[in-house]
């Protein structure tokens, strides 16, 4: 991370209901003519970012490192 970069904002943990609602919204957008690839990629990235953040936080706790 460079000196000018802002620290990452921690992602909030989502519930299964929130993830399902997001998936349903995505399906509705696709059904209404939205870009399948873009919508699927966005949904996938959101999921991956959340779980990667959780894993990183767990690793920091296990290794006793700071959050920076």
C-alpha positions as CSV (number, residue, x, y, z in Angstrom):
1,X,0.0,0.0,0.0
2,X,1.5,3.4,-1.0
3,X,1.7,6.3,1.4
4,X,-1.0,8.2,-0.5
5,X,-3.5,5.3,-0.6
6,X,-6.4,5.4,1.9
7,X,-6.8,2.3,4.1
8,X,-9.4,-0.2,2.9
9,X,-12.8,0.2,4.4
10,X,-13.8,-3.0,6.2
11,X,-16.7,-4.8,4.5
12,X,-19.8,-5.4,6.6
13,X,-20.8,-8.9,7.1
14,X,-23.9,-9.7,5.2
15,X,-26.6,-12.2,6.2
16,X,-27.9,-15.0,4.0
17,X,-31.1,-13.0,3.5
18,X,-29.2,-10.0,2.3
19,X,-27.2,-12.1,-0.1
20,X,-30.3,-13.8,-1.4
21,X,-32.0,-10.4,-1.9
22,X,-29.0,-9.1,-3.8
23,X,-29.1,-12.2,-6.1
24,X,-32.8,-11.8,-6.7
25,X,-32.3,-8.1,-7.6
26,X,-29.5,-9.2,-10.1
27,X,-31.9,-11.8,-11.6
28,X,-34.6,-9.1,-12.1
29,X,-32.1,-6.8,-13.7
30,X,-31.0,-9.5,-16.1
31,X,-34.6,-10.5,-16.9
32,X,-35.3,-6.8,-17.6
33,X,-32.6,-6.8,-20.3
34,X,-29.5,-6.1,-18.1
35,X,-26.1,-7.3,-19.2
36,X,-25.7,-10.9,-17.9
37,X,-22.0,-10.8,-17.8
38,X,-21.7,-7.5,-16.0
39,X,-24.4,-8.4,-13.5
40,X,-22.9,-11.8,-12.8
41,X,-19.4,-10.4,-12.5
42,X,-20.6,-7.7,-10.0
43,X,-22.4,-10.2,-7.9
44,X,-19.4,-12.5,-7.9
45,X,-17.0,-9.7,-7.0
46,X,-19.1,-8.6,-4.1
47,X,-19.2,-12.1,-2.7
48,X,-15.5,-12.7,-3.2
49,X,-14.5,-9.3,-1.7
50,X,-16.6,-10.0,1.4
51,X,-15.1,-13.4,2.0
52,X,-11.6,-12.4,1.2
53,X,-11.9,-9.6,3.7
54,X,-13.1,-12.1,6.3
55,X,-10.2,-14.4,5.6
56,X,-7.7,-11.6,5.8
57,X,-9.1,-10.4,9.1
58,X,-8.9,-14.0,10.5
59,X,-5.4,-14.3,9.3
60,X,-4.4,-11.0,10.9
61,X,-5.9,-12.2,14.2
62,X,-4.1,-15.6,14.0
63,X,-0.7,-14.1,13.1
64,X,-1.1,-11.1,15.5
65,X,-0.4,-8.5,12.8
66,X,-1.8,-5.0,12.6
67,X,-4.6,-4.1,10.1
68,X,-2.3,-1.9,8.0
